[in-house]
Each structure stands twice: as C-alpha cells, then as structure tokens.
C-alpha cells in the first residue's frame, strides 16, 4: 500500500537574542505562515510597527539557513528591504 507522506510542519530556529529570545528556541508554524506571525504566535515579541501590513521593515529578520524554503519576495517587500537597517549580504 502506497502512502502519501504527511506534510512536514516547518521548524524555525531562533538564535539567542538578548532582547527577544535570550535562550534561543525552535518553533513550528504551518506552511504559509510568515516568520513574523510565527514568532509572535510563540511569544517572541519582535517589533512590527505596521501591524503586519507590510508597510515598514521593523519586523525584518536575518535568515541564516533555509532561505531556499521561503516564498519569493514580492516587489513591495524588495522595495521596503532596500531601505531597511541592519541587512546582511
């Protein structure tokens, strides 16, 4: 009998950050959930000045691994990130 593999729930590894998550942690989130939503849903209270309306860049994060698993940026996200502070190559 062939079984369809169950979809895996993405795991997001949060590295230690003095202000937001001093010990670091891992959280799971359903596919399609934004990183910001996943963090907030797990009591990691990152800044999000525009209430998740994609109108600013206060909630941007640095992705160290798994970048290929993310959705493509839309034009608005790319434009906003061009003006964001603290970006790394």
VENNORJO-V765451 format. One record per residue. N is the residue number from 1. SS is DSSP state (a for helix, b for strand, c for the rest). OMEGA is omega as a letter, one per 40 degrees, with the letter a starting at -180 (NA if undefined). D_CENTER is the distance of its C-alpha to the mean C-alpha in whole Angstrom. Layout:
N:SS:OMEGA:D_CENTER  N:SS:OMEGA:D_CENTER
This chain:
1:c:i:38  2:c:i:34  3:c:i:31  4:c:i:28  5:c:i:25  6:c:i:23  7:c:i:19  8:c:i:17  9:c:i:14  10:b:i:11  11:b:i:11  12:b:i:8  13:b:i:10  14:b:i:9  15:c:a:12  16:c:i:15  17:b:a:15  18:c:a:18  19:c:a:17  20:c:a:14  21:b:a:14  22:c:a:17  23:c:a:18  24:c:i:14  25:b:i:13  26:b:i:12  27:b:i:11  28:b:a:11  29:b:i:10  30:c:i:12  31:c:a:12  32:c:i:11  33:c:i:8  34:c:i:6  35:a:i:2  36:a:i:5  37:a:a:7  38:a:i:7  39:a:a:7  40:a:i:10  41:a:a:12  42:c:i:12  43:c:i:14  44:c:a:11  45:c:i:12  46:c:i:10  47:c:i:12  48:c:a:12  49:c:a:15  50:c:i:16  51:c:i:15  52:c:i:12  53:c:i:14  54:c:i:13  55:c:i:16  56:c:i:15  57:c:a:12  58:c:a:12  59:c:a:9  60:c:a:8  61:c:i:6  62:c:a:8  63:c:a:8  64:c:i:11  65:c:i:12  66:c:a:11  67:a:a:10  68:a:a:13  69:a:a:11  70:c:i:9  71:c:i:11  72:c:i:13  73:c:i:12  74:c:a:15  75:a:a:18  76:a:i:17  77:a:i:13  78:a:a:15  79:a:i:18  80:a:a:16  81:a:i:14  82:c:a:18  83:c:a:18  84:c:i:15  85:c:i:16  86:c:i:15  87:c:i:14  88:c:i:15  89:c:NA:17
